[in-house]
Amino acid sequence: MTLSGVVDKGDETQTRWRLRKMMWRIEEHQKIVSTACQKHSHKIGGEGKGVLHQETRIIGHNEEKSGWKTDFDTAGGEISMQFDASINPTNNPVCDMEAPGGLEVKHNLVIELIVAEEFCPNRNTRLITPTGAARVLRMQFNLNVTERSGLGISWDEEMPPVYEDVPASPPGYTKPDDTRSVMEDYTGSPLPLPEYEDLERMESLRLDSDSTHSSNQSIPSIRGRRGFTADDLMTEQTPPPSEPASRAVSRAPSVDSSRE
């Protein structure tokens, strides 16, 4: 938004309008006509007439005291600014609509600018003196409030393809030598059907082999965890231990017997 013509230069002094505050709000205007029945139509002026109900509420507002750019050096002066206006979802806004029965909902964006008057000499623009006068500039803009398009997808991507966009055949494939392949119908002998019983039997055999392999691998791991015992180290070919030499009976002749 840009304001122009905020500087009025004279021969020796110039008058400026400086922006002090900006306020915006979004208004929702609701209007509905309540028609009367035949029994009470005479109370409101006759048949076909009703009671008008109007309501105006604010569904979003804010104010800004900074954030704009002021340029008093250009011809007429300019004030430019940007702001974001949004609707508070907790206010339960209603979309724009207009029904033949008298129901109507409209939205307006109202912007109010508070500007203060000041003057300064042309030779030294830093000597600013406020005059104490202020003005309120009010503007209104019509808004069209609608629901969101689902999941943030544009309408062009949501709509199905038209008949002109659907190809007549599936896409073709190219060979390694960059020649286009041709799709032909199969005219040979009928292909044999797979034997489902053999497939199931092969699957069961594969499962049995996997279980056997896993069980064989688990035995040394268990033995390694618990450690070796004396029974594991002994074999059947190991001879029994012999008796000590001190306990064996000596049958060699003694010296006394040899002398005899």
C-alpha positions as a printed Julia matrix, in Angstrom:
260×3 Matrix{Float64}:
   0.0      0.0     0.0
   1.33     3.44   -0.99
   0.27     6.93    0.08
   1.29     9.8    -2.19
   0.93    13.57   -1.89
   1.93    13.77    1.77
   4.26    16.78    1.24
   3.16    20.34    0.35
   6.21    22.48   -0.41
   6.09    26.28   -0.23
   8.65    28.97   -0.92
  10.38    28.73    2.43
   8.64    25.95    4.4
   6.95    22.67    3.66
   4.09    20.83    5.33
   4.25    17.08    5.84
   1.84    14.38    6.9
   3.63    11.67    8.86
   2.05     8.26    9.45
   1.75     7.45   13.14
  -0.46     4.39   13.3
  -2.16     1.88   11.0
  -5.11    -0.31   11.99
  -6.92    -2.94    9.97
  -9.9     -5.16   10.64
 -12.03    -7.63    8.72
 -15.76    -7.15    9.15
 -18.41    -9.74    8.44
 -21.86    -8.42    7.52
 -24.75   -10.85    7.86
 -28.27   -10.13    6.67
 -31.35   -12.34    6.75
 -35.06   -11.73    6.2
 -37.53   -13.62    8.39
 -40.79   -14.05    6.52
 -44.02   -14.22    8.52
 -46.74   -16.82    8.23
 -50.24   -16.04    6.96
 -51.52   -15.62   10.5
 -49.07   -12.83   11.37
 -48.42   -11.33    7.94
 -50.75    -8.38    8.65
 -48.46    -7.26   11.51
 -45.51    -6.59    9.21
 -47.3     -4.95    6.31
 -48.86    -7.77    4.32
 -48.05   -11.03    2.59
 -44.59   -11.52    1.1
 -42.82    -9.22    3.55
 -40.62   -10.03    6.52
 -38.39    -8.71    9.27
 -34.82    -7.79    8.37
 -32.07    -8.92   10.76
 -28.55    -7.51   10.37
 -25.37    -8.23   12.28
 -21.81    -6.99   11.88
 -18.92    -8.61   13.67
 -15.12    -8.39   13.5
 -13.39   -11.68   12.67
  -9.82   -10.35   12.53
  -7.96    -7.18   13.51
  -4.53    -5.78   14.31
  -2.62    -2.51   14.47
   0.87    -1.49   13.36
   2.98     1.36   14.7
   6.08     0.77   12.59
   7.28    -1.11    9.53
   6.61     1.42    6.73
   8.98     3.48    4.6
   8.65     7.26    4.36
  10.18     9.24    1.48
   9.66    13.01    1.67
  12.35    13.81   -0.94
  10.34    12.7    -3.98
   7.81    14.93   -5.66
   4.76    14.99   -3.39
   6.29    12.45   -0.97
   5.36     8.77   -0.57
   4.68     6.37    2.28
   4.79     2.65    1.39
   4.1     -0.32    3.62
   3.16    -4.0     3.6
   1.13    -5.98    6.11
  -0.5     -9.39    6.46
  -4.22    -9.58    7.21
  -5.72   -12.85    8.42
  -8.95   -14.21    9.87
  -9.08   -15.62   13.38
 -10.46   -19.18   13.0
 -11.83   -19.16   16.56
 -14.43   -16.6    15.47
 -16.1    -19.2    13.21
 -16.21   -17.12   10.01
 -18.86   -17.73    7.34
 -18.15   -17.84    3.61
 -19.57   -15.23    1.26
 -23.01   -16.2     0.03
 -26.25   -14.75   -1.28
 -29.54   -16.66   -1.35
 -32.82   -15.68   -3.03
 -34.66   -15.81    0.3
 -32.8    -12.79    1.65
 -29.78   -14.47    3.23
 -26.57   -12.59    2.47
 -23.04   -12.63    3.92
 -20.32   -10.18    2.87
 -16.84    -9.29    4.13
 -14.92    -6.03    4.06
 -11.32    -5.11    4.86
 -11.26    -1.76    6.67
  -7.96     0.12    6.94
  -7.56     3.22    9.12
  -4.46     5.42    8.96
  -3.69     8.1    11.55
  -1.45    10.84   10.13
  -0.05    13.85   12.0
   0.79    17.23   10.44
   4.21    18.84   10.81
   6.2     21.57    9.05
   9.87    22.34    8.57
  11.99    24.88    6.63
  13.22    23.92    3.19
  16.81    24.83    4.04
  17.02    22.45    7.01
  14.47    19.61    6.95
  15.68    18.3    10.32
  14.03    21.17   12.19
  10.61    19.52   12.39
   7.81    21.15   14.33
   4.5     19.3    14.86
   1.37    21.4    14.44
  -0.83    19.19   16.64
  -3.3     18.47   13.83
  -4.13    14.87   12.93
  -6.36    13.11   10.44
  -7.86     9.64   10.16
  -7.91     8.1     6.68
 -10.39     5.22    6.34
 -10.59     2.84    3.37
 -12.72    -0.23    2.67
 -12.09    -3.13    0.31
 -14.39    -6.03   -0.53
 -13.14    -9.5     0.37
 -14.24   -12.88   -0.97
 -13.98   -15.45    1.83
 -14.17   -19.11    0.76
 -13.19   -22.5     2.11
  -9.76   -23.99    1.56
  -9.21   -26.21   -1.47
  -8.61   -29.68   -0.01
  -5.06   -30.61    1.03
  -3.6    -27.54   -0.59
  -3.78   -29.02   -4.13
  -4.67   -26.72   -6.98
  -7.85   -27.27   -8.94
  -5.91   -28.11  -12.11
  -4.33   -31.1   -10.38
  -7.53   -32.25   -8.68
  -9.68   -32.45  -11.81
  -9.57   -35.76  -13.77
  -7.96   -35.79  -17.23
 -10.13   -34.94  -20.23
 -10.58   -37.27  -23.19
  -8.06   -35.39  -25.34
  -5.29   -36.01  -22.78
  -5.73   -39.81  -22.58
  -3.44   -41.59  -25.09
  -4.81   -44.25  -27.41
  -2.29   -46.91  -26.29
   0.21   -47.49  -23.5
   3.67   -45.96  -23.88
   6.11   -47.74  -26.14
   9.56   -49.07  -25.24
  12.85   -48.49  -27.06
  15.6    -51.03  -27.76
  19.27   -50.5   -26.88
  19.98   -49.46  -30.49
  17.41   -46.6   -30.18
  14.88   -48.38  -32.39
  11.27   -48.35  -31.3
   9.85   -51.73  -30.36
   6.57   -53.0   -31.72
   3.93   -54.69  -29.58
   2.58   -57.92  -31.13
   0.06   -60.49  -29.98
   1.3    -63.92  -28.84
   0.2    -66.6   -31.33
   2.2    -69.63  -30.12
   1.09   -72.66  -28.15
  -0.63   -72.03  -24.87
   1.72   -71.65  -21.96
   1.54   -74.38  -19.27
   0.02   -73.45  -16.0
   2.27   -73.59  -12.94
   2.02   -76.58  -10.62
   0.93   -75.02   -7.38
   1.35   -78.27   -5.4
   5.04   -78.46   -6.32
   5.51   -74.86   -5.35
   4.04   -75.49   -1.91
   6.23   -78.61   -1.45
   9.37   -76.68   -2.41
   8.47   -74.0     0.07
   8.06   -76.57    2.86
  11.42   -78.18    2.0
  13.13   -74.83    2.09
  11.65   -74.12    5.52
  12.82   -77.54    6.82
  16.37   -76.98    5.57
  16.48   -73.55    7.15
  15.32   -74.9    10.51
  17.91   -77.75   10.4
  20.71   -75.36    9.53
  19.75   -73.02   12.35
  19.57   -75.87   14.9
  23.07   -77.13   13.92
  24.51   -73.7    14.37
  22.93   -73.27   17.79
  24.65   -76.37   19.37
  28.26   -75.08   19.47
  27.12   -71.73   20.56
  25.34   -73.22   23.58
  28.34   -75.4    24.4
  30.65   -72.44   24.13
  28.54   -70.52   26.57
  28.47   -73.21   29.31
  32.15   -74.28   28.83
  33.75   -77.73   28.43
  33.53   -80.39   31.16
  35.74   -83.36   32.03
  33.34   -85.78   30.31
  33.69   -83.86   27.04
  37.51   -84.16   27.11
  37.57   -87.95   27.82
  37.19   -90.46   24.98
  36.59   -94.23   24.84
  40.15   -95.04   23.69
  41.79   -93.46   26.74
  43.28   -96.32   28.93
  42.39   -96.46   32.59
  45.0    -95.02   34.95
  47.55   -97.55   36.33
  48.17   -98.2    40.01
  51.13   -96.49   41.69
  54.45   -98.42   41.85
  54.53   -98.37   45.61
  51.35  -100.41   45.85
  52.35  -103.08   43.25
  53.51  -106.55   44.56
  57.18  -107.18   43.72
  57.88  -110.78   42.57
  61.64  -110.36   42.04
  63.87  -112.77   44.11
  65.41  -111.32   47.2
  69.09  -111.48   48.12
  68.53  -114.03   50.86
  66.8   -116.49   48.59
  69.57  -116.29   45.99
  72.15  -117.1    48.56
  70.31  -120.2    49.66
